[in-house]
Amino acid sequence: MFQSSLLFLNRLGPAELILIVVLVLLLFGGKKIPELMRGMGRGVKEFKDAANKDYSKEEKKPETPAEEK
């Protein structure tokens, strides 16, 4: 059933894509879209960084208080 709901993606033509873009512009406005895309890009970058980080090598170092002069 899940696959059948995604089949409509194969039938998207240029008219449908233009309609989707126009609707997004109307909903969010031209100034908000770059801001939204920038936020999504940062989120994806943070996710990839976290997924690639090797936590097994990470050791906790004891924090030493800073010496004041």
C-alpha positions, 0 to 999 in steps of 0.5 A: 500500500505504501508503494502505491501512494508514491507512484504519483511521483513518476507522473509529475510533469512540468506543469505540476512542478511549476504549480508546486513551486508557485504554491510554495512561493505563495505560502512562504514568500520569496524572502523566506525560502532561502532562509528555509533552505539554509536551515535545512542545509545546516540540519543535513550537515549536522546530521551527516557530521554526527553520523560520521563521527566515531564515538568509540575513540572519543575519551573524556578528558578531565577538565582542569580549572584555569589558573588565575594570575 
